[in-house]
């Protein structure tokens, strides 16, 4: 069983994920991942109380913002 703090590979991530899964992908803490979802232009959407991030949108955003 995987613990919440273990890093995961991008291939293992679902097509849509939340900030905690993003934190494990990037090796960040959950607080920082939630902060990132509030950045202008970040591909996160709220559905009620949940924050949803698309893998495709995240990859596009990452490439555009790490140059």
C-alpha positions as CSV (number, residue, x, y, z in Angstrom):
1,X,0.0,0.0,0.0
2,X,1.3,3.4,-0.9
3,X,1.6,6.1,1.8
4,X,0.5,9.7,1.1
5,X,4.1,11.0,1.1
6,X,5.5,8.6,-1.5
7,X,6.4,10.1,-4.9
8,X,4.6,8.7,-7.9
9,X,5.4,8.6,-11.6
10,X,3.5,10.6,-14.1
11,X,2.5,7.4,-15.9
12,X,0.8,6.2,-12.7
13,X,-1.3,9.4,-12.4
14,X,-5.0,9.4,-13.4
15,X,-6.2,11.6,-16.3
16,X,-7.7,13.9,-13.6
17,X,-6.2,14.3,-10.1
18,X,-6.3,16.5,-7.0
19,X,-3.6,18.7,-5.4
20,X,-2.4,15.9,-3.1
21,X,-1.6,13.6,-6.0
22,X,0.0,16.5,-7.8
23,X,2.2,17.0,-4.7
24,X,3.3,13.4,-4.8
25,X,4.1,13.8,-8.5
26,X,6.3,16.8,-8.0
27,X,7.7,15.9,-4.6
28,X,6.1,18.9,-2.9
29,X,4.1,19.2,0.3
30,X,0.3,19.3,0.1
31,X,0.2,23.0,1.2
32,X,2.4,24.1,-1.7
33,X,0.3,22.1,-4.2
34,X,-2.9,23.8,-3.0
35,X,-1.2,27.2,-3.3
36,X,-0.2,26.3,-6.9
37,X,-3.9,25.7,-7.8
38,X,-4.6,29.3,-7.0
39,X,-2.0,30.7,-9.4
40,X,-3.4,32.6,-12.4
41,X,-3.6,30.4,-15.4
42,X,-3.1,27.1,-13.5
43,X,-5.3,24.4,-15.0
44,X,-7.4,23.6,-11.9
45,X,-11.1,23.7,-11.5
46,X,-13.3,23.6,-8.5
47,X,-16.2,21.1,-8.4
48,X,-18.0,21.9,-5.2
49,X,-15.3,21.5,-2.5
50,X,-13.0,19.4,-4.7
51,X,-10.2,20.7,-6.8
52,X,-9.7,18.9,-10.1
53,X,-6.5,19.1,-12.3
54,X,-6.4,17.5,-15.7
55,X,-3.1,15.7,-16.5
56,X,-3.0,17.2,-20.1
57,X,-3.7,20.7,-18.9
58,X,-1.1,20.4,-16.1
59,X,1.6,19.2,-18.6
60,X,0.8,22.1,-21.0
61,X,0.9,24.6,-18.1
62,X,4.2,23.1,-16.8
63,X,5.9,23.3,-20.2
64,X,4.7,26.8,-20.8
65,X,5.8,28.0,-17.3
66,X,9.2,26.3,-16.9
67,X,11.0,27.9,-19.9
